[in-house]
Amino acid sequence: METPFQFKQFAVHQDRCAMKIGTDGVLLGAWTPLDSDPQHILDIGSGTGIIALMLAQRSNAQEIDALEIEPNAYEQCVENFEESPWADRLFCYHASLRMFVEEAETSYDLIVSNPPFYNEDVSSGDVPRDMARQSSTLPFDELVKSVSILLSPNGIFATVIPCKEEASFVNLATKAGLHLQKATRVKGTSDADIKRSLLTFSFHKTVVEEDVLVIEQKRHVYTPAYVALTKDFYLKM
């Protein structure tokens, strides 16, 4: 029997999900700004549902929708939602983003996505894992174009991507009418290279807020900033 990943207020089963819980998803779920008090949230490519669950814990949103195309991940996401304290606010759709955009009847105040970003067309022999990892499943240009259709006029789009992809992603977003608002660059330790970029976009141009988040001081000794960000979730923080 699989032991679920236990957070402070909920548990996540992940035995049927190709992509397991990782730092990227937890970072995005904890970091995404909620100052605008979003009531309708969408998580694109939800996997286990971890980001949607974290946003349910952090927000008063009436409705948090998730979108997952891989059948096993979809079923697991539904299970994790149903077993959470916020089951009445969480709903997962089993559909492609393209299909969802065509049929969507609502716009969202906040859209989040931890998209697949391995551009190399490699195969591990594990089809669900390859789907979850490779950006061919959800190309960045399709993602930003879809977000520009689904986002409400004053809405926020938050994502996490490799730092080396940041400039091209921001360029794609700008072409879709989405302007960078905030960028937090993430590094494992203070002397490590920046690996990830946490980004938010909106339809409004503004001065971009920029900062750097360092995760560890040394192996398994976390920085005060990382502890402050994740302490409401991780059991041992």
C-alpha positions as CSV (number, residue, x, y, z in Angstrom):
1,M,0.0,0.0,0.0
2,E,1.4,3.3,-1.1
3,T,2.2,5.9,1.7
4,P,0.9,9.3,0.7
5,F,3.1,12.4,0.9
6,Q,1.9,14.1,4.1
7,F,1.7,17.8,4.4
8,K,0.4,19.7,7.5
9,Q,-3.2,20.0,6.3
10,F,-3.6,17.4,3.6
11,A,-2.0,14.3,2.1
12,V,-1.1,13.6,-1.6
13,H,-1.2,10.1,-3.2
14,Q,1.2,10.0,-6.1
15,D,1.7,6.3,-6.9
16,R,-0.2,6.6,-10.2
17,C,1.4,9.9,-11.3
18,A,4.3,10.0,-13.6
19,M,5.8,13.2,-12.1
20,K,6.1,13.0,-8.3
21,I,5.9,15.9,-5.9
22,G,9.0,18.1,-6.3
23,T,10.4,21.4,-5.3
24,D,9.1,23.2,-8.3
25,G,5.4,22.5,-7.6
26,V,5.7,23.2,-3.9
27,L,7.6,26.5,-4.6
28,L,4.9,27.6,-7.1
29,G,2.0,26.7,-4.7
30,A,3.6,28.6,-1.8
31,W,5.0,31.6,-3.8
32,T,2.1,32.5,-6.1
33,P,0.8,35.9,-5.0
34,L,-2.8,36.0,-3.7
35,D,-3.0,39.7,-2.9
36,S,-5.8,40.1,-5.4
37,D,-8.0,37.6,-3.5
38,P,-8.8,35.4,-6.6
39,Q,-12.2,33.7,-6.5
40,H,-11.7,31.5,-9.6
41,I,-8.4,29.7,-10.0
42,L,-7.2,27.3,-12.7
43,D,-4.2,24.9,-12.4
44,I,-3.1,23.8,-15.9
45,G,-1.4,20.4,-16.0
46,S,-2.2,19.6,-12.4
47,G,-0.6,16.1,-12.0
48,T,-1.2,15.1,-8.3
49,G,-3.1,18.3,-7.7
50,I,-0.5,19.6,-5.3
51,I,-0.5,23.2,-6.5
52,A,-4.3,23.5,-6.5
53,L,-4.4,21.9,-3.0
54,M,-1.8,24.4,-1.7
55,L,-3.8,27.3,-3.2
56,A,-7.0,25.9,-1.6
57,Q,-5.2,26.0,1.8
58,R,-3.9,29.6,1.2
59,S,-6.9,31.3,-0.3
60,N,-10.6,31.9,0.0
61,A,-11.3,31.0,-3.6
62,Q,-14.8,29.8,-4.3
63,E,-13.7,27.6,-7.2
64,I,-10.3,26.0,-8.0
65,D,-10.3,24.0,-11.3
66,A,-7.5,21.8,-12.4
67,L,-6.8,20.4,-15.8
68,E,-5.0,17.1,-16.4
69,I,-4.7,15.1,-19.7
70,E,-3.0,11.9,-18.5
71,P,-5.7,9.4,-17.3
72,N,-3.9,8.0,-14.3
73,A,-2.8,11.4,-13.0
74,Y,-6.3,12.7,-13.6
75,E,-7.8,9.9,-11.5
76,Q,-5.2,10.4,-8.7
77,C,-5.8,14.2,-8.7
78,V,-9.6,13.6,-8.3
79,E,-8.8,11.2,-5.4
80,N,-6.5,13.8,-3.7
81,F,-9.1,16.5,-4.1
82,E,-11.9,14.4,-2.7
83,E,-9.8,13.4,0.4
84,S,-8.8,17.0,1.1
85,P,-10.5,19.4,3.5
86,W,-11.5,21.6,0.5
87,A,-13.2,18.9,-1.7
88,D,-16.2,21.3,-2.2
89,R,-14.0,23.9,-3.9
90,L,-11.7,21.7,-6.0
91,F,-12.6,20.1,-9.4
92,C,-10.4,18.4,-11.9
93,Y,-11.2,18.2,-15.7
94,H,-9.8,15.4,-17.8
95,A,-9.1,17.2,-21.1
96,S,-6.4,18.8,-23.2
97,L,-5.8,22.5,-22.8
98,R,-6.9,23.1,-26.4
99,M,-10.3,21.3,-25.7
100,F,-10.7,23.1,-22.4
101,V,-10.1,26.6,-24.0
102,E,-12.7,25.8,-26.7
103,E,-15.4,24.8,-24.1
104,A,-14.6,27.2,-21.2
105,E,-17.4,29.3,-20.1
106,T,-15.7,31.2,-17.4
107,S,-12.5,33.4,-17.0
108,Y,-10.1,33.0,-14.2
109,D,-8.7,35.5,-11.7
110,L,-5.6,33.4,-11.2
111,I,-4.0,30.7,-13.5
112,V,-1.1,28.7,-12.4
113,S,1.0,26.1,-14.3
114,N,4.1,24.0,-13.6
115,P,4.5,23.1,-17.3
116,P,6.6,20.3,-18.7
117,F,9.8,21.8,-20.0
118,Y,12.1,19.2,-21.5
119,N,12.4,20.2,-25.1
120,E,14.5,17.2,-26.1
121,D,12.3,14.6,-27.7
122,V,13.6,11.7,-25.6
123,S,11.8,8.6,-24.6
124,S,12.4,6.7,-21.3
125,G,10.0,4.0,-22.4
126,D,7.6,5.3,-19.7
127,V,4.9,7.1,-21.8
128,P,3.1,8.9,-18.9
129,R,6.4,10.1,-17.5
130,D,7.5,11.3,-20.9
131,M,4.2,13.1,-21.4
132,A,4.6,14.8,-18.1
133,R,8.2,15.9,-18.7
134,Q,8.3,17.0,-22.3
135,S,7.1,20.4,-23.4
136,S,5.9,18.9,-26.7
137,T,2.8,17.8,-24.6
138,L,2.2,21.5,-23.7
139,P,4.3,23.8,-25.8
140,F,5.0,27.2,-24.1
141,D,3.4,29.1,-27.0
142,E,0.2,27.1,-26.7
143,L,0.2,27.7,-22.9
144,V,0.6,31.5,-23.0
145,K,-1.9,31.8,-25.8
146,S,-4.5,29.8,-23.9
147,V,-3.8,31.7,-20.7
148,S,-4.4,35.0,-22.6
149,I,-7.9,33.6,-23.5
150,L,-8.8,32.2,-20.1
151,L,-7.5,35.0,-17.9
152,S,-9.8,37.7,-16.6
153,P,-8.9,41.3,-17.5
154,N,-7.3,41.9,-14.0
155,G,-6.1,38.3,-13.6
156,I,-2.6,37.0,-12.7
157,F,-0.8,34.1,-14.4
158,A,1.9,32.4,-12.3
159,T,4.4,29.8,-13.5
160,V,7.8,28.1,-12.8
161,I,10.2,27.4,-15.6
162,P,14.0,26.8,-16.1
163,C,15.9,30.1,-15.8
164,K,17.5,29.4,-19.2
165,E,14.0,29.5,-20.8
166,E,13.0,32.7,-19.1
167,A,13.8,35.2,-21.8
168,S,12.1,33.3,-24.6
169,F,9.1,32.5,-22.4
170,V,8.7,36.2,-21.4
171,N,8.9,37.1,-25.1
172,L,6.1,34.6,-26.0
173,A,4.0,36.0,-23.2
174,T,4.5,39.6,-24.3
175,K,3.4,38.6,-27.8
176,A,0.2,37.2,-26.3
177,G,-0.4,40.5,-24.4
178,L,0.9,39.3,-21.0
179,H,3.4,41.4,-19.2
180,L,5.9,40.2,-16.6
181,Q,5.0,41.5,-13.2
182,K,7.3,39.6,-10.8
183,A,10.3,37.3,-11.1
184,T,11.9,35.3,-8.3
185,R,15.0,33.4,-9.4
186,V,15.7,30.3,-7.4
187,K,19.1,28.7,-6.6
188,G,19.9,25.7,-4.5
189,T,22.6,27.4,-2.5
190,S,24.1,30.9,-2.4
191,D,27.0,30.0,-4.7
192,A,25.0,27.8,-7.1
193,D,23.7,28.9,-10.5
194,I,20.1,30.0,-10.8
195,K,18.1,27.0,-11.9
196,R,14.4,28.1,-11.9
197,S,12.4,31.3,-12.4
198,L,9.1,31.9,-10.7
199,L,7.2,34.4,-12.8
200,T,3.9,36.2,-12.7
201,F,2.2,38.0,-15.6
202,S,-0.9,40.2,-16.2
203,F,-2.4,42.2,-19.0
204,H,-1.1,45.4,-17.3
205,K,2.4,46.8,-17.8
206,T,4.2,47.7,-14.6
207,V,7.7,47.9,-13.1
208,V,8.9,44.3,-12.7
209,E,9.6,43.2,-9.1
210,E,12.7,41.0,-9.0
211,D,14.4,39.0,-6.3
212,V,16.4,35.8,-5.6
213,L,15.4,32.9,-3.4
214,V,18.1,30.6,-2.0
215,I,16.8,27.2,-0.8
216,E,19.6,25.8,1.4
217,Q,22.5,27.2,3.5
218,K,24.1,23.8,3.3
219,R,22.8,20.2,2.8
220,H,19.4,19.9,4.6
221,V,19.8,23.3,6.4
222,Y,17.2,25.6,4.8
223,T,17.4,29.3,4.6
224,P,15.0,31.5,6.6
225,A,13.4,32.7,3.4
226,Y,12.7,29.2,2.2
227,V,11.4,28.1,5.6
228,A,9.1,31.1,5.8
229,L,7.7,30.3,2.3
230,T,7.0,26.6,3.0
231,K,6.5,26.3,6.7
232,D,2.7,26.2,6.4
233,F,3.0,23.0,4.3
234,Y,6.0,20.8,5.1
235,L,5.7,18.8,8.4
236,K,9.3,19.4,9.4
237,M,9.6,23.1,8.7
